[in-house]
């Protein structure tokens, strides 16, 4: 598996994009709006009334391709399987893929309330589904860290594309 160098321009761009996100004082309403000139103009006009603005990262600042998403899905599950196997836990790739696919509904329940799910909790859910409740997240810190690395690194190997309008929109704000 090829890893994106953390000091590469793409990795720095992703980190900078994430770091540049600002949070609104309230999350009462969230609206997904394409990054257009009118949004930039509204943001500039609204700047006197608003201290902060937040953007959704995926499909707003970063654009994803379904083929890349499927590749990252497989890489994540293969990485989880490999790490678990080294720890003496055997789960099939098919079962892990099933757990991964079923985790989407679990994640959506949180995302709809503007909440995020920690990576370890996402992995724990996948393991629970993949094993039909017989395997839970290991309690060994090193193994948890390796599982988290296996789960998160594919986005660096197969990165999304920065939305063409994202940088100019952020600069205008």
C-alpha positions, -999 to +999 in steps of 0.1 A: +000+000+000+014+034-010+013+060+017+010+097+009+040+116+024+026+138+052+048+167+040+036+164+004+017+194-011-015+174-014-013+162+023-005+198+034-034+211+013-058+186+029-046+195+064-047+233+056-082+229+042-094+211+073-076+236+096-091+266+077-126+255+086-144+279+109-173+271+131-205+290+133-217+301+168-248+280+164-256+248+145-293+254+144-295+250+106-270+237+081-275+240+045-254+224+018-247+250-009-225+247-039-195+270-037-204+297-063-198+333-067-231+341-052-222+322-020-189+341-019-207+374-023-233+365+004-205+355+027-187+388+022-220+407+028-228+386+058-193+390+074-205+421+093-232+400+110-214+367+114-182+359+133-177+324+119-188+302+090-184+264+088-182+243+056-189+206+053-156+190+044-168+161+022-186+169-011-182+207-003-145+214+001-133+180-009-150+161-038-150+124-039-152+099-067-172+067-060-144+046-075-119+061-050-144+055-022-147+018-031-109+015-033-105+031+002-133+009+016-114-022+004-080-009+017-095+000+051-110-035+055-079-053+043-059-032+068-083-040+096-081-077+087-043-077+086-040-059+120-066-081+137-049-113+123-016-102+138-034-099+171-049-134+168-084-123+157-096-138+124-124-121+105-129-125+067-126-096+043-162-103+032-174-099+068-154-068+074-168-053+041-203-061+053-196-044+087-181-014+069-212-011+046-236-014+075-217+012+095-229+039+070-264+039+086-249+040+121-227+070+110-256+088+093-276+089+126-249+109+141-241+131+111-277+141+108-274+156+143-241+174+133-221+149+155-190+131+146-181+095+156-146+088+169-126+065+146-122+039+173-160+038+178-165+034+140-140+005+140-157-011+170-191-010+152-176-026+121-160-054+142-192-060+161-213-063+128-186-083+110-183-108+138-220-110+147-213-096+181-184-120+190-155-095+185-152-061+201-125-035+198-093-048+215-083-031+247-046-030+239-036+005+230-011-005+204-036-026+186-062+002+187-037+026+173-028+002+145-065-004+137-070+034+135-040+038+112-053+010+090-087+027+089-076+063+083-045+060+061-063+050+028-075+086+025-039+097+022-031+069-004-063+076-024-071+113-016-102+131-026-099+161-049-100+197-036-131+215-049-119+240-075-140+268-059-130+260-023-098+281-021-112+312-038-143+310-016-123+307+016-101+336+004-131+358-003-145+352+032 
